[in-house]
Amino acid sequence: MPQDLTLTVKREFAAFKSVTPAVDRFLQENQASAETSYKVKLVIEEIILNLIRHAMNPASDEIQIHLAAEQDALRIVIEDDSNPFDPHASTSPKRDAPLSKWGIGGMGLHLVRSMVDRLDYERRGGKNRLEAQIVAWSNKREST
Amino acid sequence: MSEVSFIASLGMGMLIACAKSLERHGARMVLLNPQETVEKLLRTAGVDEGIPIVRSEGEALAALAS
């Protein structure tokens, strides 16, 4: 059973399309639950698209994604070499204003923070390293 | 919305842009029958506070008429 997957993605929208099939295969082969699969795809889409659109001064045009299906948690690690950016520092969307005053962005990192069980950020060796964890992730483990 | 199995912030941004555009033209929008996980995400992002989530066409018409 494949328990790890490492992908390198170019920092461009067209390249992102290649990520989904490989992630789908990984989740299916590891018997991730439907809810976990949704969360993993959400985290990857939000973080990667955020890096493609907003990362400043990247040293390279590549982003690394690593998935690890471990007994205690499914881990999603995303590394890139742009300027330091801690996703915990971003604010949540404010909904006290009328709809006409709403922005259409600012939801992605809030969704990520809300959907995972743990989210850690560190700056290591000139790279941003984000690790998200989802526990009770497997259909197989939940049914045994 | 019942056929939508996945939504992230990009899709939610499009829904908000549509609702704002409709509002500028004097119309309103509701979200009918999203799947459970999609609804959870929409509520987590607070989208439902500006675009009501409803369960039936009758409920939709009532929400739009109010």
Backbone of each chain as ProteinMPNN parsed JSONL, in Angstrom:
{"seq_chain_A": "MPQDLTLTVKREFAAFKSVTPAVDRFLQENQASAETSYKVKLVIEEIILNLIRHAMNPASDEIQIHLAAEQDALRIVIEDDSNPFDPHASTSPKRDAPLSKWGIGGMGLHLVRSMVDRLDYERRGGKNRLEAQIVAWSNKREST", "coords_chain_A": {"N_chain_A": [[0.849, -1.199, 0.0], [0.661, 2.186, -0.929], [2.146, 4.621, 1.049], [3.158, 7.095, 1.026], [3.466, 10.11, -0.829], [5.096, 12.169, -3.06], [5.16, 15.241, -4.67], [6.227, 17.528, -7.13], [5.472, 20.745, -8.049], [5.087, 23.101, -10.616], [5.114, 26.665, -10.335], [2.545, 27.634, -11.437], [-0.727, 28.101, -12.865], [-1.606, 26.247, -14.794], [-0.046, 23.99, -14.325], [-0.996, 23.087, -11.929], [-3.211, 21.545, -12.424], [-2.319, 18.965, -12.837], [-1.945, 17.885, -10.39], [-4.242, 16.968, -9.033], [-5.227, 14.358, -10.074], [-3.153, 12.598, -9.214], [-3.203, 12.925, -6.45], [-5.802, 12.069, -5.912], [-5.556, 9.345, -6.6], [-3.699, 8.502, -4.66], [-5.194, 8.898, -2.3], [-7.308, 7.152, -2.705], [-6.001, 4.665, -2.899], [-4.998, 4.452, -0.361], [-7.24, 4.173, 1.097], [-8.595, 6.401, 2.191], [-11.093, 8.194, 3.999], [-14.196, 9.623, 2.732], [-14.629, 12.18, 3.748], [-12.08, 12.874, 4.657], [-10.711, 12.832, 2.206], [-11.876, 15.001, 0.917], [-10.999, 17.071, 2.592], [-8.202, 16.93, 2.285], [-7.878, 17.541, -0.445], [-8.944, 20.08, -0.437], [-7.138, 21.507, 1.249], [-4.771, 21.304, -0.256], [-5.511, 22.59, -2.669], [-6.186, 25.195, -1.736], [-3.797, 26.109, -0.486], [-1.789, 25.775, -2.454], [-2.792, 27.281, -4.667], [-2.865, 29.734, -3.434], [-0.137, 30.171, -3.028], [0.712, 30.274, -5.693], [-0.595, 32.555, -6.577], [0.025, 34.619, -4.74], [2.561, 34.467, -3.529], [5.658, 35.968, -2.643], [8.701, 37.008, -4.132], [9.854, 34.378, -4.883], [12.446, 31.909, -4.747], [12.687, 29.861, -6.522], [10.763, 28.266, -9.176], [9.216, 26.279, -8.166], [7.087, 24.186, -6.18], [6.827, 22.023, -3.415], [4.961, 19.133, -2.612], [4.059, 16.92, -0.097], [2.598, 13.932, 0.862], [1.684, 11.905, 3.569], [0.557, 8.894, 4.716], [-0.064, 7.976, 7.723], [-0.266, 6.061, 10.778], [-1.332, 7.516, 12.976], [-2.149, 9.909, 11.856], [-3.026, 11.6, 8.79], [-0.713, 13.264, 6.949], [-0.064, 16.393, 5.456], [2.333, 18.014, 3.769], [3.618, 21.038, 2.718], [5.974, 22.785, 0.888], [7.735, 25.747, 0.085], [9.811, 28.252, -1.498], [9.459, 31.012, -1.227], [8.989, 34.395, 0.087], [8.822, 34.593, 3.728], [5.797, 33.345, 5.071], [3.272, 33.046, 7.265], [0.456, 31.148, 7.621], [-1.222, 31.312, 9.791], [-1.318, 33.919, 10.425], [-3.081, 35.286, 8.838], [-6.292, 36.905, 8.488], [-9.72, 36.038, 9.36], [-12.631, 35.91, 7.183], [-14.805, 38.735, 7.367], [-18.188, 38.955, 8.192], [-20.048, 40.756, 8.999], [-20.769, 42.967, 7.589], [-23.001, 44.256, 4.984], [-23.876, 42.185, 2.116], [-23.154, 43.509, -0.25], [-20.843, 44.791, 0.403], [-18.974, 42.87, 0.761], [-15.793, 41.258, 0.212], [-14.412, 39.115, -2.357], [-12.493, 37.343, -1.753], [-10.1, 35.913, 0.604], [-10.998, 33.746, 2.04], [-9.799, 31.266, 1.868], [-7.513, 30.43, 3.517], [-8.685, 30.565, 5.973], [-10.598, 28.524, 5.724], [-8.891, 26.314, 5.503], [-7.62, 26.343, 8.033], [-9.835, 25.776, 9.579], [-10.632, 23.22, 8.823], [-8.714, 21.257, 9.307], [-7.006, 19.109, 11.702], [-4.692, 19.867, 12.87], [-2.325, 22.458, 12.333], [0.753, 23.411, 11.36], [3.382, 25.773, 11.086], [6.588, 26.526, 9.853], [9.701, 28.234, 9.315], [12.267, 27.073, 7.488], [15.539, 26.499, 6.557], [15.491, 28.51, 4.558], [13.036, 28.091, 3.47], [9.428, 28.032, 3.397], [7.569, 25.953, 5.449], [4.77, 24.12, 5.656], [2.671, 22.191, 7.611], [-0.086, 20.153, 7.652], [-2.394, 18.265, 9.566], [-4.565, 15.467, 9.573], [-6.608, 13.602, 11.543], [-7.976, 10.299, 12.327], [-8.432, 9.317, 9.708], [-8.869, 7.27, 7.917], [-10.946, 5.018, 6.082], [-10.617, 2.313, 6.47], [-9.397, 2.064, 9.011], [-11.373, 3.213, 10.573], [-13.376, 1.375, 10.387], [-12.558, -0.871, 11.669]], "CA_chain_A": [[0.0, 0.0, 0.0], [1.495, 3.398, -0.941], [1.861, 5.444, 2.224], [3.733, 8.421, 0.813], [3.433, 10.649, -2.189], [5.784, 13.457, -3.168], [4.932, 15.882, -5.965], [6.802, 18.861, -7.335], [4.554, 21.469, -8.936], [5.551, 24.415, -11.059], [4.306, 27.739, -9.768], [1.671, 28.185, -12.478], [-2.063, 27.509, -12.769], [-1.743, 25.085, -15.684], [0.625, 22.84, -13.709], [-1.769, 22.621, -10.777], [-4.175, 20.527, -12.871], [-1.723, 17.625, -12.787], [-1.865, 17.439, -8.996], [-5.468, 16.311, -8.557], [-5.304, 12.911, -10.321], [-2.188, 11.866, -8.384], [-3.708, 12.966, -5.065], [-6.974, 11.17, -5.895], [-5.048, 7.958, -6.578], [-3.095, 8.271, -3.339], [-6.263, 8.811, -1.292], [-8.069, 5.924, -2.967], [-5.173, 3.493, -2.591], [-4.823, 4.373, 1.093], [-8.578, 4.044, 1.693], [-8.983, 7.575, 2.971], [-12.546, 8.404, 4.014], [-14.66, 10.686, 1.833], [-14.42, 13.471, 4.408], [-10.638, 13.149, 4.62], [-10.342, 13.143, 0.816], [-12.309, 16.391, 0.666], [-10.123, 17.982, 3.335], [-6.861, 16.929, 1.688], [-7.938, 18.28, -1.716], [-9.171, 21.489, -0.096], [-5.888, 22.086, 1.758], [-3.81, 21.435, -1.361], [-5.965, 23.646, -3.591], [-6.096, 26.532, -1.133], [-2.409, 26.523, -0.232], [-1.02, 25.888, -3.704], [-3.257, 28.437, -5.445], [-2.422, 30.918, -2.7], [1.289, 30.366, -3.324], [0.846, 30.677, -7.099], [-1.11, 33.915, -6.788], [0.447, 35.677, -3.823], [3.909, 34.337, -2.955], [6.551, 37.056, -3.069], [10.133, 36.743, -4.29], [10.269, 32.973, -4.805], [13.789, 31.629, -5.26], [12.532, 28.947, -7.658], [9.364, 28.227, -9.628], [8.682, 24.967, -7.778], [6.479, 23.966, -4.863], [6.82, 20.585, -3.094], [3.84, 18.605, -1.818], [4.319, 15.563, 0.395], [1.499, 13.331, 1.622], [2.096, 10.708, 4.302], [-0.567, 8.223, 5.374], [0.504, 7.326, 8.903], [-1.306, 5.485, 11.626], [-1.991, 8.503, 13.841], [-2.685, 11.042, 11.093], [-2.586, 11.824, 7.419], [0.018, 14.528, 6.97], [0.128, 17.115, 4.189], [3.432, 18.971, 3.96], [3.827, 21.863, 1.518], [7.167, 23.621, 1.058], [8.105, 26.616, -1.034], [10.951, 29.099, -1.131], [9.161, 32.442, -1.358], [9.146, 35.124, 1.352], [8.115, 33.961, 4.849], [4.362, 33.622, 5.196], [2.614, 32.154, 8.224], [-0.998, 31.206, 7.356], [-1.961, 31.646, 11.002], [-1.356, 35.377, 10.572], [-4.146, 35.897, 8.021], [-7.542, 37.075, 9.234], [-10.899, 35.35, 8.841], [-13.534, 36.86, 6.504], [-15.805, 39.38, 8.236], [-19.503, 38.857, 7.552], [-21.022, 41.64, 9.641], [-21.177, 43.986, 6.62], [-23.933, 43.723, 3.981], [-23.267, 41.434, 1.008], [-22.587, 44.42, -1.257], [-19.522, 45.251, 0.859], [-18.08, 41.725, 0.921], [-14.793, 40.929, -0.786], [-14.644, 37.751, -2.843], [-11.357, 36.509, -1.357], [-9.828, 35.884, 2.036], [-11.64, 32.615, 2.711], [-9.059, 30.019, 1.704], [-6.717, 30.025, 4.687], [-9.663, 30.351, 7.056], [-11.155, 27.177, 5.515], [-7.843, 25.342, 5.842], [-7.473, 26.31, 9.5], [-11.047, 25.2, 10.18], [-10.914, 21.848, 8.401], [-7.701, 20.271, 9.698], [-6.89, 18.935, 13.156], [-3.499, 20.576, 13.337], [-1.653, 23.176, 11.258], [2.019, 23.952, 11.865], [4.206, 26.495, 10.109], [7.932, 26.929, 10.271], [10.641, 28.674, 8.296], [13.398, 26.156, 7.665], [16.469, 26.471, 5.424], [15.067, 29.415, 3.491], [11.748, 27.66, 2.912], [8.221, 27.939, 4.213], [7.119, 24.56, 5.579], [3.447, 24.054, 6.266], [2.239, 20.805, 7.805], [-1.464, 19.978, 8.125], [-2.662, 16.888, 9.97], [-5.958, 15.039, 9.693], [-6.638, 12.334, 12.286], [-9.127, 9.427, 12.003], [-8.542, 9.657, 8.29], [-9.018, 6.116, 7.022], [-12.124, 4.144, 6.108], [-10.22, 0.999, 6.974], [-9.186, 2.122, 10.462], [-12.629, 3.547, 11.24], [-14.3, 0.234, 10.357], [-12.026, -1.977, 12.43]], "C_chain_A": [[0.888, 1.253, 0.0], [1.145, 4.305, 0.228], [2.419, 6.854, 2.102], [3.569, 8.832, -0.639], [4.145, 11.996, -2.161], [5.597, 13.998, -4.577], [5.675, 17.211, -5.99], [5.973, 19.564, -8.402], [5.172, 22.789, -9.345], [4.58, 25.483, -10.576], [3.462, 28.401, -10.855], [0.348, 27.413, -12.48], [-2.178, 26.235, -13.604], [-1.137, 23.832, -15.042], [-0.187, 22.258, -12.567], [-2.742, 21.5, -11.155], [-3.623, 19.107, -12.756], [-1.711, 17.049, -11.376], [-3.053, 16.556, -8.62], [-5.52, 14.815, -8.853], [-4.361, 12.102, -9.431], [-2.66, 11.829, -6.928], [-4.916, 12.048, -4.927], [-6.542, 9.713, -5.797], [-4.486, 7.597, -5.205], [-4.183, 8.057, -2.28], [-7.056, 7.515, -1.446], [-7.269, 4.698, -2.533], [-4.935, 3.341, -1.088], [-6.146, 4.302, 1.845], [-8.907, 5.198, 2.634], [-10.494, 7.729, 2.912], [-12.914, 9.551, 3.073], [-14.398, 12.058, 2.445], [-12.936, 13.863, 4.39], [-10.204, 13.555, 3.216], [-10.707, 14.585, 0.485], [-11.332, 17.357, 1.332], [-8.738, 18.071, 2.702], [-6.867, 17.758, 0.398], [-8.156, 19.774, -1.468], [-7.869, 22.162, 0.347], [-4.913, 22.317, 0.596], [-4.244, 22.555, -2.307], [-5.767, 25.037, -2.987], [-4.643, 26.996, -0.982], [-1.639, 26.721, -1.543], [-1.481, 27.096, -4.523], [-2.867, 29.743, -4.762], [-0.948, 31.218, -2.998], [1.495, 30.824, -4.765], [0.455, 32.149, -7.272], [-0.378, 34.975, -5.963], [1.882, 35.586, -3.312], [4.835, 35.411, -3.526], [7.999, 36.574, -3.103], [10.519, 35.273, -4.169], [11.66, 32.781, -5.403], [13.728, 30.684, -6.458], [11.069, 28.962, -8.086], [8.707, 26.904, -9.239], [8.145, 24.963, -6.349], [6.457, 22.459, -4.621], [5.591, 20.239, -2.238], [4.225, 17.201, -1.385], [3.121, 15.104, 1.217], [2.011, 12.072, 2.296], [0.895, 10.139, 5.041], [-0.01, 7.412, 6.529], [-0.617, 6.917, 9.844], [-2.069, 6.545, 12.428], [-2.625, 9.65, 13.077], [-2.244, 10.971, 9.638], [-1.966, 13.212, 7.387], [0.163, 15.098, 5.562], [1.209, 18.152, 4.449], [3.647, 19.715, 2.646], [4.991, 22.81, 1.791], [7.363, 24.502, -0.16], [9.141, 27.618, -0.546], [10.693, 30.582, -1.411], [9.369, 33.122, 0.0], [8.381, 34.426, 2.481], [6.638, 34.347, 4.876], [3.715, 32.588, 6.107], [1.096, 32.244, 8.025], [-1.824, 31.487, 8.605], [-2.152, 33.159, 11.136], [-2.496, 36.012, 9.777], [-5.452, 35.934, 8.813], [-8.676, 36.272, 8.584], [-11.815, 36.365, 8.161], [-14.56, 37.438, 7.481], [-17.145, 39.401, 7.509], [-20.527, 39.773, 8.199], [-21.482, 42.761, 8.708], [-22.215, 43.401, 5.66], [-23.181, 43.08, 2.816], [-22.561, 42.352, 0.006], [-21.183, 44.888, -0.881], [-18.523, 44.104, 0.994], [-17.0, 41.715, -0.163], [-15.056, 39.507, -1.271], [-13.47, 36.831, -2.482], [-11.247, 36.42, 0.156], [-10.43, 34.715, 2.775], [-10.747, 31.38, 2.787], [-8.315, 29.556, 2.941], [-7.603, 29.806, 5.9], [-10.267, 28.944, 6.941], [-10.136, 26.114, 5.904], [-7.714, 25.212, 7.352], [-8.658, 25.603, 10.158], [-11.184, 23.701, 9.916], [-9.898, 20.812, 8.874], [-7.601, 20.2, 11.221], [-5.68, 19.66, 13.723], [-2.835, 21.244, 12.131], [-0.409, 23.835, 11.836], [2.776, 24.647, 10.743], [5.586, 26.7, 10.692], [8.735, 27.373, 9.059], [11.89, 27.848, 8.512], [14.259, 26.169, 6.396], [16.03, 27.333, 4.257], [13.742, 29.039, 2.855], [10.623, 27.815, 3.93], [7.811, 26.478, 4.247], [5.811, 24.544, 6.355], [3.049, 22.593, 6.402], [0.83, 20.783, 8.389], [-1.663, 18.515, 8.479], [-4.166, 16.645, 10.059], [-5.938, 13.685, 10.397], [-7.892, 11.555, 11.889], [-9.456, 9.536, 10.525], [-8.971, 8.493, 7.401], [-10.351, 5.407, 7.179], [-11.801, 2.844, 6.792], [-10.101, 1.025, 8.502], [-10.491, 2.409, 11.199], [-13.533, 2.32, 11.342], [-13.787, -0.94, 11.181], [-12.132, -1.723, 13.921]], "O_chain_A": [[1.776, 1.371, 0.843], [-0.006, 4.712, 0.386], [2.185, 7.703, 2.962], [3.54, 8.0, -1.545], [3.833, 12.856, -1.337], [5.845, 13.298, -5.559], [5.739, 17.922, -4.986], [5.793, 19.054, -9.508], [5.72, 23.511, -8.512], [3.383, 25.237, -10.43], [3.641, 29.581, -11.159], [0.305, 26.23, -12.143], [-2.781, 25.256, -13.165], [-1.67, 22.734, -15.206], [-0.079, 21.069, -12.267], [-3.06, 20.63, -10.344], [-4.386, 18.155, -12.594], [-1.491, 15.851, -11.195], [-2.889, 15.524, -7.97], [-5.837, 14.047, -7.946], [-4.734, 11.034, -8.946], [-2.525, 10.806, -6.256], [-5.04, 11.328, -3.936], [-7.093, 8.943, -5.011], [-4.764, 6.526, -4.665], [-4.092, 7.139, -1.465], [-7.425, 6.87, -0.464], [-7.801, 3.801, -1.878], [-4.698, 2.236, -0.6], [-6.175, 4.361, 3.075], [-9.43, 4.995, 3.73], [-11.11, 7.428, 1.89], [-12.061, 10.344, 2.672], [-13.994, 12.988, 1.747], [-12.585, 15.017, 4.144], [-9.431, 14.497, 3.045], [-9.933, 15.3, -0.152], [-10.892, 18.332, 0.722], [-8.168, 19.157, 2.595], [-5.974, 18.574, 0.174], [-7.626, 20.621, -2.188], [-7.536, 23.251, -0.121], [-4.31, 23.384, 0.481], [-3.421, 23.381, -2.701], [-5.247, 25.941, -3.641], [-4.308, 28.134, -1.311], [-0.93, 27.713, -1.714], [-0.65, 27.854, -5.022], [-2.575, 30.737, -5.427], [-0.566, 32.372, -3.195], [2.354, 31.664, -5.033], [1.095, 32.889, -8.019], [-0.181, 36.098, -6.428], [2.375, 36.543, -2.715], [4.802, 35.719, -4.717], [8.453, 35.839, -2.226], [11.437, 34.95, -3.415], [12.014, 33.392, -6.411], [14.615, 30.702, -7.312], [10.234, 29.594, -7.439], [7.764, 26.457, -9.891], [8.666, 25.629, -5.454], [6.106, 21.695, -5.52], [5.241, 20.943, -1.291], [4.663, 16.389, -2.2], [2.686, 15.788, 2.143], [2.693, 11.261, 1.67], [0.292, 10.807, 5.881], [0.461, 6.291, 6.338], [-1.756, 7.366, 9.72], [-3.293, 6.484, 12.545], [-3.539, 10.3, 13.583], [-1.226, 10.363, 9.305], [-2.601, 14.203, 7.747], [0.471, 14.38, 4.611], [1.022, 19.063, 5.255], [3.835, 19.101, 1.595], [4.999, 23.539, 2.783], [7.183, 24.062, -1.295], [9.326, 27.81, 0.656], [11.607, 31.315, -1.787], [9.862, 32.503, 0.944], [7.394, 33.738, 2.219], [6.28, 35.515, 4.724], [3.622, 31.409, 5.765], [0.511, 33.305, 8.238], [-2.993, 31.858, 8.503], [-3.031, 33.622, 11.863], [-2.842, 37.168, 10.022], [-5.685, 35.104, 9.692], [-8.596, 35.884, 7.418], [-11.792, 37.546, 8.508], [-15.112, 36.719, 8.314], [-17.226, 39.815, 6.352], [-21.73, 39.61, 7.99], [-22.471, 43.435, 8.995], [-22.308, 42.18, 5.529], [-22.015, 43.384, 2.563], [-21.501, 42.011, -0.52], [-20.422, 45.329, -1.742], [-17.355, 44.335, 1.307], [-17.247, 42.108, -1.303], [-15.838, 38.777, -0.662], [-13.461, 35.662, -2.869], [-12.162, 36.796, 0.889], [-10.389, 34.676, 4.005], [-10.92, 30.541, 3.672], [-8.469, 28.412, 3.369], [-7.31, 28.966, 6.752], [-10.427, 28.254, 7.947], [-10.478, 25.13, 6.559], [-7.699, 24.104, 7.888], [-8.5, 24.917, 11.168], [-11.794, 22.99, 10.714], [-10.184, 19.615, 8.849], [-8.047, 21.1, 11.933], [-5.648, 20.019, 14.899], [-2.786, 20.669, 11.043], [-0.503, 24.711, 12.696], [2.809, 24.175, 9.606], [5.738, 27.009, 11.873], [8.483, 26.945, 7.932], [12.506, 27.903, 9.576], [13.771, 25.886, 5.302], [16.176, 26.94, 3.1], [13.361, 29.595, 1.825], [10.832, 27.74, 5.141], [7.713, 25.832, 3.204], [5.752, 24.9, 7.532], [3.084, 21.842, 5.427], [0.581, 21.318, 9.469], [-1.167, 17.628, 7.785], [-4.928, 17.482, 10.542], [-5.326, 12.735, 9.909], [-8.765, 12.084, 11.2], [-10.593, 9.807, 10.138], [-9.389, 8.701, 6.262], [-10.828, 5.22, 8.298], [-12.586, 2.327, 7.586], [-10.619, 0.151, 9.196], [-10.703, 1.919, 12.308], [-14.353, 2.22, 12.255], [-14.514, -1.915, 11.372], [-11.725, -2.565, 14.722]]}, "seq_chain_B": "MSEVSFIASLGMGMLIACAKSLERHGARMVLLNPQETVEKLLRTAGVDEGIPIVRSEGEALAALAS", "coords_chain_B": {"N_chain_B": [[-27.554, 23.119, -6.227], [-27.024, 20.495, -5.647], [-25.585, 18.766, -7.247], [-23.015, 19.501, -6.966], [-20.021, 18.424, -5.851], [-17.703, 19.272, -4.714], [-16.28, 22.151, -3.319], [-14.254, 25.031, -3.044], [-12.458, 27.956, -1.893], [-12.235, 29.433, -4.23], [-14.482, 28.779, -5.824], [-16.452, 29.603, -4.041], [-15.972, 32.324, -4.019], [-16.796, 32.949, -6.587], [-19.542, 32.445, -6.362], [-20.229, 34.424, -4.505], [-19.573, 36.707, -5.99], [-21.47, 36.482, -8.046], [-23.863, 36.73, -6.563], [-23.576, 39.332, -5.575], [-23.573, 40.767, -7.939], [-26.16, 40.207, -8.883], [-27.601, 41.443, -6.854], [-26.998, 44.099, -7.308], [-28.574, 44.507, -9.483], [-31.053, 44.408, -8.476], [-31.933, 41.884, -7.798], [-32.0, 38.684, -6.07], [-30.254, 35.876, -4.578], [-30.276, 32.404, -3.77], [-28.926, 29.409, -2.238], [-29.55, 26.24, -3.235], [-30.085, 23.155, -1.786], [-27.305, 22.114, -1.149], [-24.691, 19.61, -1.034], [-23.774, 17.718, 1.944], [-21.075, 18.092, 2.956], [-20.216, 20.193, 1.368], [-22.034, 22.144, 2.151], [-21.24, 22.444, 4.82], [-18.729, 23.624, 4.474], [-19.463, 26.023, 3.175], [-20.892, 27.257, 5.222], [-18.891, 27.448, 7.141], [-17.251, 29.349, 5.956], [-18.928, 31.43, 6.135], [-20.577, 32.122, 4.078], [-23.277, 31.627, 3.891], [-24.392, 33.63, 5.373], [-24.798, 35.752, 3.759], [-25.852, 34.711, 1.465], [-28.55, 32.866, 1.469], [-28.938, 29.423, 2.506], [-30.986, 26.896, 1.351], [-33.521, 24.264, 1.467], [-35.486, 23.389, -0.263], [-37.471, 24.056, -3.245], [-39.707, 25.49, -2.572], [-38.971, 26.616, -0.132], [-36.928, 28.171, -1.086], [-38.282, 30.011, -2.735], [-39.803, 31.275, -0.791], [-37.777, 32.436, 0.756], [-36.713, 34.207, -1.077], [-38.829, 35.863, -1.501], [-39.14, 37.196, 0.831]], "CA_chain_B": [[-26.199, 22.814, -5.752], [-26.936, 19.088, -5.23], [-24.62, 18.061, -8.09], [-21.667, 20.013, -6.679], [-19.434, 17.55, -4.834], [-16.511, 19.906, -4.124], [-16.142, 23.604, -3.483], [-13.214, 25.67, -2.226], [-12.686, 29.402, -1.831], [-12.377, 29.97, -5.587], [-15.893, 28.627, -6.188], [-17.265, 30.458, -3.167], [-15.791, 33.69, -4.51], [-17.657, 33.11, -7.77], [-20.933, 32.547, -5.884], [-20.399, 35.756, -3.896], [-19.564, 37.692, -7.084], [-22.779, 36.378, -8.717], [-24.897, 37.281, -5.677], [-23.403, 40.787, -5.532], [-24.001, 41.287, -9.237], [-27.622, 40.143, -8.896], [-28.112, 42.46, -5.924], [-26.888, 45.409, -7.975], [-29.667, 44.585, -10.456], [-32.318, 44.277, -7.757], [-32.331, 40.472, -7.649], [-31.303, 37.985, -4.984], [-29.842, 34.509, -4.891], [-30.173, 31.45, -2.659], [-28.22, 28.175, -2.597], [-30.535, 25.18, -3.021], [-29.69, 21.757, -1.585], [-25.892, 21.696, -1.282], [-24.318, 18.373, -0.345], [-23.478, 17.966, 3.354], [-19.734, 18.665, 3.19], [-20.191, 21.506, 0.703], [-22.772, 23.072, 3.035], [-20.389, 22.708, 5.991], [-17.7, 24.586, 4.046], [-20.118, 27.316, 2.915], [-21.213, 27.853, 6.522], [-17.61, 27.791, 7.783], [-16.776, 30.601, 5.351], [-19.928, 32.474, 6.383], [-21.258, 32.478, 2.827], [-24.725, 31.552, 4.135], [-24.875, 34.858, 6.018], [-25.194, 36.689, 2.697], [-26.594, 33.944, 0.451], [-29.193, 31.821, 2.274], [-28.959, 28.025, 2.069], [-32.356, 26.386, 1.524], [-33.642, 22.825, 1.234], [-36.507, 23.055, -1.258], [-37.834, 25.196, -4.093], [-40.663, 26.288, -1.811], [-38.191, 27.4, 0.824], [-36.187, 29.157, -1.879], [-39.208, 31.079, -3.14], [-40.164, 32.022, 0.416], [-36.621, 33.256, 1.143], [-36.537, 35.282, -2.057], [-39.975, 36.777, -1.412], [-39.16, 37.917, 2.128]], "C_chain_B": [[-25.998, 21.315, -5.515], [-25.916, 18.294, -6.044], [-23.182, 18.509, -7.817], [-21.065, 19.186, -5.542], [-18.219, 18.178, -4.155], [-16.577, 21.407, -4.353], [-15.031, 24.081, -2.555], [-13.421, 27.176, -2.353], [-12.87, 30.027, -3.215], [-13.841, 29.925, -6.023], [-16.794, 29.499, -5.334], [-17.163, 31.922, -3.604], [-16.661, 33.961, -5.724], [-19.119, 33.243, -7.359], [-21.195, 33.937, -5.299], [-20.442, 36.837, -4.985], [-20.909, 37.681, -7.818], [-23.872, 37.035, -7.881], [-24.798, 38.805, -5.614], [-23.873, 41.432, -6.832], [-25.527, 41.303, -9.333], [-28.214, 41.247, -8.021], [-28.054, 43.854, -6.547], [-28.01, 45.622, -8.989], [-31.022, 44.335, -9.794], [-32.803, 42.854, -7.593], [-31.548, 39.837, -6.502], [-31.065, 36.527, -5.343], [-29.889, 33.662, -3.614], [-29.415, 30.226, -3.162], [-29.121, 27.004, -2.214], [-29.852, 23.823, -2.905], [-28.216, 21.416, -1.795], [-25.669, 20.365, -0.56], [-23.774, 18.718, 1.048], [-22.118, 18.65, 3.57], [-19.607, 20.043, 2.548], [-20.9, 22.54, 1.585], [-21.927, 23.441, 4.257], [-19.324, 23.76, 5.652], [-18.297, 25.972, 3.817], [-20.431, 28.026, 4.234], [-19.936, 28.262, 7.257], [-17.068, 29.119, 7.256], [-17.764, 31.738, 5.567], [-20.687, 32.898, 5.142], [-22.773, 32.525, 3.034], [-25.277, 32.809, 4.796], [-25.283, 35.914, 4.99], [-26.013, 36.024, 1.613], [-27.246, 32.771, 1.189], [-29.093, 30.428, 1.646], [-30.351, 27.474, 2.358], [-32.426, 24.943, 1.055], [-34.663, 22.452, 0.167], [-36.814, 24.286, -2.103], [-38.824, 26.105, -3.372], [-39.958, 27.202, -0.818], [-37.411, 28.503, 0.104], [-37.094, 30.326, -2.249], [-39.603, 31.935, -1.942], [-39.023, 32.95, 0.828], [-36.46, 34.441, 0.197], [-37.662, 36.313, -1.979], [-39.925, 37.639, -0.156], [-38.397, 39.234, 2.044]], "O_chain_B": [[-24.88, 20.903, -5.206], [-25.432, 17.259, -5.584], [-22.24, 17.952, -8.381], [-21.541, 19.24, -4.408], [-17.752, 17.674, -3.133], [-16.893, 21.868, -5.449], [-14.888, 23.598, -1.432], [-14.449, 27.621, -2.864], [-13.574, 31.026, -3.361], [-14.375, 30.912, -6.531], [-17.773, 30.064, -5.82], [-18.146, 32.663, -3.562], [-17.2, 35.056, -5.881], [-19.855, 34.05, -7.926], [-22.232, 34.548, -5.555], [-21.246, 37.766, -4.912], [-21.431, 38.738, -8.173], [-24.696, 37.791, -8.395], [-25.819, 39.493, -5.602], [-24.487, 42.499, -6.827], [-26.119, 42.276, -9.799], [-29.191, 41.898, -8.392], [-28.943, 44.679, -6.338], [-28.359, 46.755, -9.318], [-32.015, 44.08, -10.475], [-33.973, 42.634, -7.278], [-30.558, 40.394, -6.029], [-31.626, 36.019, -6.314], [-29.582, 34.143, -2.523], [-29.279, 30.027, -4.369], [-29.422, 26.793, -1.04], [-29.134, 23.397, -3.809], [-27.911, 20.501, -2.559], [-26.369, 20.04, 0.4], [-23.368, 19.852, 1.304], [-22.024, 19.656, 4.274], [-18.978, 20.944, 3.102], [-20.426, 23.665, 1.744], [-21.9, 24.597, 4.677], [-19.057, 24.666, 6.442], [-17.71, 26.978, 4.215], [-20.259, 29.239, 4.352], [-19.903, 29.3, 7.918], [-16.5, 29.912, 8.006], [-17.476, 32.884, 5.223], [-21.368, 33.923, 5.151], [-23.466, 33.348, 2.437], [-26.487, 33.036, 4.786], [-26.017, 36.851, 5.306], [-26.782, 36.686, 0.916], [-26.573, 31.79, 1.502], [-29.153, 30.274, 0.426], [-30.84, 27.574, 3.483], [-31.542, 24.452, 0.353], [-34.699, 21.3, -0.266], [-36.468, 25.409, -1.737], [-38.793, 27.325, -3.531], [-40.288, 28.379, -0.676], [-37.257, 29.613, 0.614], [-36.718, 31.487, -2.094], [-39.725, 33.155, -2.05], [-39.254, 34.1, 1.201], [-36.113, 35.543, 0.621], [-37.482, 37.477, -2.338], [-40.579, 38.68, -0.079], [-38.312, 39.962, 3.033]]}, "name": "protein", "num_of_chains": 2, "seq": "MPQDLTLTVKREFAAFKSVTPAVDRFLQENQASAETSYKVKLVIEEIILNLIRHAMNPASDEIQIHLAAEQDALRIVIEDDSNPFDPHASTSPKRDAPLSKWGIGGMGLHLVRSMVDRLDYERRGGKNRLEAQIVAWSNKRESTMSEVSFIASLGMGMLIACAKSLERHGARMVLLNPQETVEKLLRTAGVDEGIPIVRSEGEALAALAS"}
